Amino acid sequence: MPFGQVEAELFYHALDMQQTLKAGKSLVVIYYPGKDWCNSTISTTSSSLKKEHESIVKAVGMQGVADPVYIYKSNEGLDKYEGIVAWRADPDNIFEKTFFRFPYPCRSFVVIHPSGAFRSILGEYPNSQITQALKVLNKSAKK
């Protein structure tokens, strides 16, 4: 699980989420690299995608953070999420350049604490890792 420190304001600002930063809430970003062997070969239904999204929203909500933000490098293959998740382009490729420099299969995530501390998973992951990253960052911030 990569971790480190960044200037948090840059990422909150890039996503127009300054209010989230002012509220002291961590930022959860799900990153889609574009269509690849992993995310295009797994058979999914709209109901399973919706259930997965709801699970992520519930998990991050229990940690007191904003709903996750879904961004992409390439939107090829995202049509299956239509009506379930609103994806947006990586603003100025800031997330790719900072966290996802190499193409990782499926999707990745990064959690950025308002302090600038971050944790991420590169490539396929269980959703429980998002919750784990939030817990670690919140615990570290209390020290």
Secondary structure, DSSP 8 states (H G I E B T S, - for coil): --EEE--HHHHHHHTT-HHHHHTT--EEEEEE--S-HHHHHS---HHHHHHHHHHHHHHHHHTT----EEEES--TTGGGGTTT--EEE-GGGHHHHHT--S--SS-EEEEE-TTSEEEEE-SS--THHHHHHHHHHHHHHH-
